[in-house]
């Protein structure tokens, strides 16, 4: 009969090799979308992901804000966890990854999944 420590070591090595495949990095297309503008986002299909760079210029209510880039403004929804306790003002340049969506009245807006500061 094999020693229990030897069996435990074999089991640990097997688990290590099985988990190593989760460390692989995907190199194909991203769901984050290509760099876009507000104008392009207004014309994109619902469900399309876009990446926009510009400024959050005003809060409308609750989680809704106005985002502006060089081509115009659009309403964005940014939930509290996305802010990550950062202070961001109208002069702070940000990059948003968002999904194009529309509300019950048909108004198009962007549901923001990530927000990063641009320097």
C-alpha positions in Angstrom: 0.0 0.0 0.0 1.3 3.5 -0.9 2.1 6.0 1.8 -0.8 8.5 2.5 1.6 11.4 2.2 2.6 10.2 -1.3 -1.0 9.9 -2.3 -1.7 13.4 -1.0 1.2 14.8 -3.0 0.0 13.1 -6.2 -3.5 14.5 -5.6 -2.1 18.0 -5.0 -0.1 17.9 -8.2 -3.1 16.7 -10.2 -5.2 19.6 -8.9 -2.3 22.0 -9.7 -2.1 20.9 -13.3 -5.9 21.0 -13.7 -6.1 24.6 -12.3 -3.3 25.8 -14.5 -5.6 25.9 -17.5 -7.6 28.6 -15.8 -4.6 30.9 -15.8 -4.6 31.0 -19.7 -5.3 34.4 -21.2 -7.9 34.7 -24.0 -6.5 36.5 -27.1 -9.6 36.8 -29.3 -12.1 39.6 -29.7 -13.3 41.4 -26.5 -16.8 42.1 -25.4 -15.6 45.5 -24.3 -16.2 46.9 -27.8 -14.1 49.0 -30.0 -13.3 52.7 -29.4 -16.4 54.6 -30.2 -17.9 58.1 -29.9 -21.2 59.2 -28.5 -22.5 59.7 -32.1 -21.6 56.1 -33.0 -23.2 54.8 -29.7 -26.4 56.6 -30.6 -26.6 54.6 -33.8 -25.3 51.3 -32.5 -27.5 48.2 -32.1 -29.0 47.6 -28.7 -26.7 45.2 -26.8 -23.6 46.4 -28.5 -20.6 47.1 -26.3 -18.7 50.4 -26.8 -15.7 52.1 -25.3 -15.9 55.9 -25.0 -13.5 58.5 -23.8 -14.7 61.8 -22.5 -16.2 63.5 -19.4 -19.1 62.9 -17.0 -20.5 66.4 -16.9 -23.6 66.2 -14.7 -25.7 63.9 -12.5 -29.3 63.7 -13.6 -30.7 61.5 -10.8 -29.7 58.5 -8.8 -27.3 56.4 -11.0 -27.9 58.5 -14.2 -25.4 61.0 -15.5 -24.6 63.0 -18.7 -21.5 61.9 -20.6 -19.8 64.1 -23.2 -17.2 63.6 -25.8 -16.2 65.6 -28.9 -19.3 64.4 -30.8 -22.0 65.1 -28.2 -23.7 63.9 -25.0 -25.5 60.8 -24.0 -27.2 59.5 -20.8 -25.2 56.9 -18.9 -26.2 54.7 -16.0 -23.3 54.1 -13.5 -24.0 52.0 -10.5 -22.3 52.6 -7.2 -19.7 49.7 -7.4 -18.4 51.0 -10.7 -17.3 54.3 -9.1 -15.0 52.4 -6.7 -15.0 55.3 -4.2 -13.2 57.6 -6.7 -14.0 61.3 -6.9 -14.6 62.3 -10.5 -15.6 65.8 -11.6 -16.6 67.3 -14.9 -12.9 68.0 -15.8 -11.8 64.4 -15.2 -11.3 62.5 -18.4 -12.6 58.9 -18.2 -12.9 55.8 -20.3 -16.2 53.9 -20.1 -16.9 50.4 -21.3 -20.7 50.2 -21.7 -23.6 48.4 -23.3 -26.0 50.3 -25.5 -29.5 50.0 -24.1 -32.9 51.7 -24.2 -35.5 52.3 -21.5 -39.2 51.6 -21.7 -39.9 54.9 -23.5 -37.3 54.1 -26.1 -34.6 56.6 -24.9 -31.2 55.3 -25.7 -28.6 55.2 -22.9 -25.4 53.4 -22.0 -25.2 51.0 -19.1 -21.6 51.4 -17.8 -19.8 48.2 -16.8 -16.4 49.8 -16.1 -14.9 53.3 -15.6 -11.2 54.1 -15.7 -9.4 57.4 -15.3 -7.5 58.6 -18.3 -4.3 60.6 -17.8 
